[in-house]
């Protein structure tokens, strides 16, 4: 499968625990984006990378969230000290470039914080 | 930053009729406007897009229009079919994509 993949697909965790998600973009795609989607809402931008450089983080992203793309290929999104409000679908997308290139979404990681 | 408003939030149309979804954006620097379709439990998928140097684009039963002066753009689906039932998102990009809140489209038999 040459599409965007995400792991795990589902994660249930207790409040206060840390979680880490992984995204593998389409090979050779320079741009990688993270979004959060809650029920009945559109994907909400969190952060994005150009190769290994993190270019922007949403003001909505608290200090408990961190993302990396160490070698410009896969990316990880970590949430520390999870809260119930973090429950959502976390979507990753990649594109070959910025400036109007189609973004290809992964299947998402559904996080449930109990 | 960019803000995208989308209307209506829910739309029901009779099979075979047309559906229109409208969006406005705030950042005049945005120059790329994609539309995504998301079926229940699935990832968003691009169905059509338009760039700021074009006023209209059509792909079979789907068309988009863009009015840069007014900062609004619309999706038109003609001859709707049951498989068109889904949530549709408009979006605007100025280096990163900002999505609208979505329109749930129901096609009635």
Contacts between the chains, C-beta under 8 A, distances in Angstrom:
chain1	res1	chain2	res2	distance
A	33	B	96	7.1
A	33	B	97	7.5
A	35	B	99	8.0
A	40	B	101	7.8
A	40	B	102	7.4
A	41	B	101	5.7
A	41	B	102	7.0
A	42	B	6	7.7
A	42	B	89	4.9
A	42	B	91	7.7
A	42	B	99	3.5
A	42	B	100	5.5
A	42	B	101	5.1
A	42	B	102	5.0
A	43	B	44	6.6
A	43	B	89	7.3
A	43	B	99	5.0
A	44	B	99	7.4
A	45	B	96	5.6
A	45	B	97	6.9
A	45	B	98	6.2
A	45	B	99	7.8
A	48	B	96	5.7
A	55	B	95	7.8
A	56	B	95	7.8
A	56	B	96	6.2
A	91	B	43	6.9
A	91	B	44	7.6
A	98	B	95	5.3
A	98	B	96	8.0
A	99	B	31	7.9
A	99	B	32	7.2
A	99	B	95	7.2
A	100	B	31	6.6
A	100	B	32	3.5
A	100	B	49	7.6
A	100	B	51	5.9
A	100	B	93	6.4
A	102	B	34	7.0
A	102	B	46	5.1
A	102	B	49	7.0
A	103	B	34	7.6
A	103	B	46	7.4
A	103	B	97	6.3
A	105	B	43	4.1
A	105	B	44	5.2
A	105	B	45	7.3
A	106	B	43	6.6
A	107	B	42	7.9
A	107	B	43	5.5
A	108	B	43	6.3
